[in-house]
Amino acid sequence: MTSPQLASSLAKFAEMEGRHPRLLLATASSVEEKHHKHVATLFADGGFDVDVAPRHSDAQSIALQVIDCDADILLLIRTSMTAEDRVSVADLISALDALDAEYVKVGIVGHADDPAAGNVDFVCDLEHLQTSDCEALIDYILAVEETRVAQHI
């Protein structure tokens, strides 16, 4: 269920952008694919438009899909610290930069102590992922959007 605060924030975003906030969900390796449905459902129920990158996508194809679906957020499920990543955070950020998409916020769904946490905009702890994470994320995006809009006035 969407909280009144989240509903208000989503309405504010929709007023500014003309649509709901959109995120693209991708996985770092095949180990994380089992979490796709849970994470996608949580954010969709929280009011986000959710697109899912195809299985086995590489960083360049994920970055292109971010552009194609006009995503505000790229969310990488990265839960295993031992699995070999098919997609690294550094490669994703480089691919986005190459497409002039540095405005896209990049986050990890995984563990707060992820070594890549310092390279992304936010981390959602998979074990405690809940609606409050959606609220915090939309508040963060709104703050960024309001700053961006204010710079152009």
N, C-alpha and C positions, 0 to 999 in steps of 0.2 A: 504494500500500500504506500502511496506517495504521501509524504508529510506535507503540511501546509507550506512550510518553508521551501521545500523542494519545488512544489507546484508554483509558488510565487517566483522562484528563481528561473524555472523553465519558461514561464510566461514572459518574464523580462527578457530572456535570451531570444525567444521567438519574436518579441516586439522589435528587438535590435536587428536580428538577422533574417526574420521572415520564415523561420523554420526551427525545428527542434535541434539541439546539438547532436552532431553525428560523430560516431566513433567507428574505427576499423579495428577489429579484433584479429590478432595473428598469434601464432605460436612459435617459440624459439626452436623447439624440436618435437618429434613425434610423441614424446613422453607427455607433453602438455595437452594433447588433443582431447583427452578425456575430460578436461575442465571447460572446453568450449561452451557447451550448453549451459552450464551453471552460470558462468560469467556473462555470457550473452543475455541470458534471461534476466539476471539481476539488473543489468544496465538498461535493457529494454523496458522492464517493469518500472525502472526509475525514471523513465521519460526520454531516454536517449534513442535516436535512430541508430541501430547497430548493423554494420556490415561485417561479414566474416571473410577473411582472406582464404583462398583455397589451400588445401593441404599441400605441404611440401613447397610452398612459395619461398622464393629467395628474397633478399632485401630489396633488390631493384624492382621486382614485380609487386612487392608490397607497397613500396613508395609510389609506384605508378597507380596502384589501386586507391591509395589515399587521395591522390589528385583526382582520379576519375569519379570517386564517390563524394568528393568535396567534404572530406572528413575534417573535423576540428581536432580530433584526438586519435593517436595511434596507440593502441593498448596491446602490449606484448605479454602473453602468458609465458612466464619463465619461472617454473617451480623447481626444477631439478638443477642442482648445482653440480651434479656429476655427469649428466647427459651431455653429449657433444652437441652444441648449438648449431642448428642448420642456419639460423639467422642470429647474428650478434647485434647487440644494441649499437655498437660503433658503426657497423655496416648500415644499419637502418638510418641512423642520423646522417651519415655521409650521403646515402642515396636521397634522402629528403633534401639535404642542402644542395645537391647537384640539380634538383628540380625546382630550386628556389621555394621550397616549402618549409622553411624554417619556422613559419608561423604555426605549424602543426605541433600540438603538445604531445610529447611522447611519455608514456607511462609503462610501468611494469606491474603485472599482477603476479605476485610470488611471495617473496620473503623480504621483510624490512632490512635484513642484513645482506641483501644481494650486493655483490661487489660492483655491479653496474648502476646501483642506485644513485651515485653521484653524477651520472651522466644523463639522467632523465629528469623530467619535470615533477614526477610524483611516483610513489609506489603504493599499491594497495596490497595489503597482506591477505593472501588467499584464505588462510585459516580463519580470518575474522572478517572477511568481506561481507558487507551488509549494506542496507539502504543508506546508512549514514555516510558511506564512502561515496555514493552517488551525490549526496547533498554537498559534501566537501568538494567534490570534483566540479560540479556545476558552479559553485561559488567561486572557485579558483578561475574557471573559464570566464565567468562574468567579469571578474576583476581585470583579467587580461583584455577582454573585449572593450570594457569601458575605458581603459587606458589607451587602447588603440584608437577608439572613436574620438577621444578627447584630443589626441595628437593631430587629428585631421580637421579639427574645428578651428 
